[in-house]
Amino acid sequence: MNQLVLSARIAESKPLRHTPAGIPALDLRIAHESEALEAGQRRQVGLEMRAVAFGAQAESLARQAIGAGFRFTGFLAAARGGKVPVLHIQSFEPDNHS
């Protein structure tokens, strides 16, 4: 199963666009920072990754502020013509802990 749940903040949002089929689409960069336990040691964890949303999710995310934190749920797929994973956001909700 390819499903990812990630608490992150919006680091960058490009202007809302539409696919050739007329579906709203939004390209984002999201950032995550937390602390995790690994091999009995606390470790600082941070990452930035590309994300994309379509339809009503894209329209709603386009209205959110840069820096706002959310719990994103979606799946990973390679970027078109590349090998870098992109989170395809299927749902999101406010997250006061990101």
N, C-alpha and C positions, 0 to 999 in steps of 0.2 A: 504494500500500500504506500502511496506517495502522498503524505499529508504532513504539513508543517504548521505548528502553532508557535508564534514568536511574539513576545512583547518587545515593541520597538517604537521609536519616534520617527516622525517624518523628517528626514534630513534635507530633502530636495524634492520639489514637485514641478514637473514640466507643465506647460499649458494643456488643458483638455483638448483632445483631438478626436477625430472620428475615423473609423476603419473604412475601407472602400465600401463595405456593406452598410455604412451609416451608424455603426455601433460606437457609442462613446468609449474612449480609451484614455487612460492616464498612466504615464510613466513616472515612477518615483524612485528615490533612493531612501532606504530606511536604515536606521542605526540602532544597535542593541548594545547595552552595557549591563553587566551583572557580575556576580561572584558565584563560582561553582566549586564544588568539592571534587577533587581528582586525586586518586591515589592517596587519600587521607590528608591532602593539603588544600588549602583555600587558594583559589586562582581567580584573578581578574579576567573576565571574558568580554571581548568587544568585537563587533563586526559591523560592516556596512555592506548592504547588498542592494541590487536592483530589484524592483518590484513593478508589477503592472496590474491594473484593474480594468474591468470592462463593464459596460452597462450602468445600472443604477449605482453599483459600488464605485465606479469611476467618477460619476457625477457627484456623489456624496463626499468622496475623498478630496476632490478638487476644491471643495469649500472649507477644508480643514487647514488650520494654521501650521506653518513650519514649526517643528519642535513639539507638536502635540503627540502624546503617547497613546498607543493602541495595542490591543491584542489581535494580531492578524492571523487568520487561518486561510490556508490555501495549499497549493502544490508547487513543486519545483519542476522546471523544464529548462532546457538549454535555450539561450537567446537565439533568435533567428540567425542562422549562418555562423553560430559560434558554439563554444563549449561551456561558457560561463553560466551557472545556474541563475534563474530569475524566479522570484516568488510570484506566482499568479494568485492574487488575492481573491478569495471567494467570499469572505466575510471579515468584519472587523468590529470591535467594540472598544469604547474608552478603557484605558488602563492607566490608573494613577500611579503604578509602580514602575513604569518604564522610564 
